[in-house]
Amino acid sequence: MKYLIIFFSAFLLVACKKDKETVSSSPAKDSLNIVQDSAKTTASSGKILVETITFPKEIKECSCYFARNKADFEAEKYIYADDAGKTAYMKLDGKRLAMNLISSSDMESDEELSKEIEIDDYKISVKGKKIKGEEALLFQGTLTIEKPDGTVETMTIYGECGC
């Protein structure tokens, strides 16, 4: 009887170990494949990859900065920032870019915001409507990015402009 209990315990121990090994190796393979698939899809789909940025150290005073939505804005996950007139900052297709603004509406007098930017491979347009104005002006709108090959990416934005 004593040997039967020892044999049964050993059998359970080996069976449990096998299950743990199987479970722990399966997710790693699946997640690895998912990462590879998504990387291939992004690279070959022709989409423009827009990544979040930290607030640029180059901006010292007045600025406009936007996220994809209010929740991302509050979490400081910005996708666009500018120094309210000269230079805009974004991270597109894995590259952090500092771009000269071609045109920009005066943020303090307008109910609408409009900015145009062109750099090598991108033409960017920012359009927004003022939704709240106190010390800083809150805007909601769209950001459109075009590439010479015809690829266009449009997304909603939420953010503020102020000094």
Protein Blocks (a to p, Z undefined) as FASTA:
>chain_A
ZZmmmmmmmmmmmmmmmmmmmmmmmmmmmmmmmmmmmmmmmmmnopacdddddddfklmb
bcddddfblklmmnopafbdcehhmaccddeehiacddddfbdcdfklpmbdcddddefk
bccddddddfbdcfbccdddddddddfkopacdddddddddZZ
